[in-house]
Amino acid sequence: MKKPIIHKSTFVSKNASIIGDVEIKANSSVWPFASIRGDTGKIRIGRYTNIQDNVSIHEKVSIGDFVSVGHNAVVHGCEIGSNVIIGIHATVMDNAKIGKNCIIGAKALITEGKEIPDNSLVLGVPGKIVKTLDEEWHKKIRENADIYYELSRKYIKGGLWGGAIGTVFVLLSGLLPPILILIGGFFGVFIVRKEIKLTYLEGLKIGLISGAVASLYTLILYYRAGYTIYLITINAITVFLFMIAGTFMALMIYRPKAKKMH
């Protein structure tokens, strides 16, 4: 099974599920508990498109740019043009085609094979065209996508802690490994000055404890900054190893020499 291709600028909630042959373009967003399952057909999602909470997307699907797919909507084996709103709890079935600049109302049902022309407002079950949308409506559809784009940037920049604080956390966590090595060096100087003799096993214990504490600290920093579990784990392991290495380097460099017997 192919792996998803997601542009680095796209926000994906850690509670969303994206598997299989899925491609998501730049500056889009996927919100909590959305399911995008590309196991039986390719799913393509364009730029600046938002897939909101609890949305289900399955089978071969193409979604254009600046599309808002509302909460709990179902999109199954269909095509959706650009600048479209799929309302809350709406359903779009297999082989249906929705043109650009359309609004599919809340709880509306677009039946299998149905084609919706550009600039249409569709309501009801089954969905029926009730109005042709003008340029003023086109702008409102675009504004809805823009709102979700701006919201997603806040999550990317700072997670739950906001942009500025999140940035500080990332900077601190990036500087943490070299700082810990310096701390290990100063600790070694302290050992020499106090003439405390430590075995390498005791040094290992110090390194393990210090590394565990530092790794936990890094886990918290990266989690608050909104990083993926993969990056969080890699950085925590790196910090852990750096701390042990720093402790051993300090012991090897600054370990007190045995006094000569006269």
N, C-alpha and C positions, 0 to 999 in steps of 0.2 A: 504494500500500500504506500502511495506517495505521502510525503510529509507536507504540511501546510507551508505556504510561502507568504509571509506577512511582512509588509514594509515596516522598517524600523520606527517610522513616525506614527504608526497606528497604535492606539491604546487598546489593550485587551485585558479585561478584568481577570484576576486570578481565579475567579469562580466560573468563568465561561469555559465551554468545551469546544475545541476546534480540532478536528481530525481529518486525515485523508487528503484528497486532491482539492485543496482550498487555496485560493490566491486572493489576498486582500491588499488593495493599493494604498497609496500614501494618505495620511491624515484622517483615516477612518477610525471608528471606535466600536468595540464589542463589549457590551455591558453584562453585569452579573447574571449567571445562569442561562445565558444564551447558548444554544446548541447548533453548531454548524458542522454537519456531518457529510464529508465528501468521500464516502466509501463506495458509492455506486455511480457516481458521476461527478464531473468537475463543477466546483462552485467558484464563481468569480464575483468579487465585490469591488466596486470602483472606489474613486477618491472621495473623501469628505462624506462618506456614508456612515450612518450610525445604526447599529443592530442593537436594539434595546433589550431590557431585561426579559428573560424567559422566551425569547423568540426561538422558533425551531426552523432551521433551513436544511433541506435534504434533497437528494437526487440532483440532476444536472440543473444548475441555477445560474443565471446571469443577472446581476444587479448593477445599475449604472452609477454615475457620480451624483453626489448631493441628494442621496436617498435617505429617508428616515423610515425605519421599520419599527413600528410601535410595539409596546409591551404585549407579550403573549401572542403575537402574530405567528401564523404558520405560512411559510413560503416553500412550496414543494414542486420541483421540476418545472420551473417557469422562467419567463424573461420579464425583467422590470427595467424600464428606461430610466434616463437621468432626470433629476429634479422631481422626485415623486415622494408622496407620503403614503405609507401603508398603515392604516389606523390600528388602534389597540384592538386586539382579539380578531383582527381581520384574517381571512384565509385566502390564499391564492393557489389554485390547484394546478395539476400537471398540464403542460403544453399551453397554458394561458400566456398571453402576451399583453403587457401593459405599456402604453406609449409614454413619452416624456411629458412632464408638467401635469401629472395626474394626482388626484387625491382619492384613495380608496378608504371610505369611511370606516369608523369603528364597527367591528363585528360583521362587516360586509363579507360576502362569499363570492369570489370569482371562480366560476365553475370550470371544469376541465375543458381545455381548448378555446376558451373565450378570449377574444381580442378586444382590447380597450384602446381606442384611438387617442392621440395626443390631446392634452388640454381637457381631460374629462374628470368630472366629479361623479364618483360611483357610490351608491348607497344601497343597503338592503340585502336580503337573502331570497333568491340569488341577486347578485349585484346588478343594478340598472343605472345607466347614465342619466343623471338628473340635471346636469348643468355643464356648460362649456366655460372653462376657466380663462380669464383674461390675464394680461401682464401683471396686474396688481396681485393676483393670486399666485402667479409664478414667483414673484418676489417673496411672498409670505412662505412659500414652500422652501425657497432657498434660505430664508432667514432661520427657519426651524433647523435646517442642517448646520448652519453657522453656529447656532446656540450650542448644539451638541459638540461641535468641533472645539469651541472655546472651553467648554466644560472638560472635555477630555485632556486639553493641554494642562489644566490645573492638576489633574490626577497624575499625568506623566511627570510634571515638574517636581511635585512634592508629595505625592501619595496623600495620606490622611493628614499630614502635618503642614501642608501649604508649600508654595514654591520656594520661598527664601530659606525656610528652615530645612526643607528637604535637600536643597543644594548644599547647605552647610554640613549636613550629615554625610553626604556623598564625599565631600572634600575631606572631612575628618577621617572617614573610613579609608580613603585612599592613602592618607598620610600615616595611618596607624602602623603598618609593618615596619618602616624605617624607624619610627619613634620607639617602637618596642625593642628594636635591636639596640638603640642607644641606651634605653633603660637597662637592658641586660648588661651593657658595658659598664654603666655606672654602678650597677649592683656588684659587678666583679671588683671594681675599685674599692667599694665598701668592704668586701670580703678581705682584701689585702690589708687595708688600713686597720681593720679590727682583728686581723690575724685569725680569722675563723677558718678552720680547715674543713673543707667539704669533700666527700668522695664524689666520683662521677655519678653514682647511683642517687645520691642526695641532690646533685645538680639536675639529674633527669626528673626527679620528683618536682623540683621547683619549676622546671620548664613546662612540665605537663600541667601543673596547677595554673601557672601564669597563662599558658597557651589556651587552656579551657576557658578561663575568665575572659581573655581577649577575644576569643572566638565567639563567645556568647554576646559580647558587646558589639562585635561586627554584625552578627545575625540581626540584632535589634536595629542597628543603623540602616542596613540595607533593606530590611523589611519596611521600615518607616519611610524610606525613600522610594518605595514602590517597585523594587527590582524583582526579577523572576526568581523562583526557588533555585534554579540552576546557578545563577550568578551569585546568589546569597551563599550557597553551599561552597562553591569554588573559593570565594573570598574568605570564608570562615576557615576553611582548611589551610589556605595560604597563610593567614595570620597565625594559626596554630603552629605551623611548621617554622615560621619566622621566629616566633617566640622561643621555641625550643632551641633553634639554631643560635639565636642571640645569647641565650643562657650558656650554652656550651662554649661559644666563642669567648665569652667573658671568663669562664672557668679556665680555659686553655691558655688565654693570654695573661690573665692576672693571678693565676693560682700561686699561692706562696711557695717559694722554693724551700726544700728541707734544709735545715741548718747543718753545717759540716761538723763532724765530731772531732774534737781536739784530743 
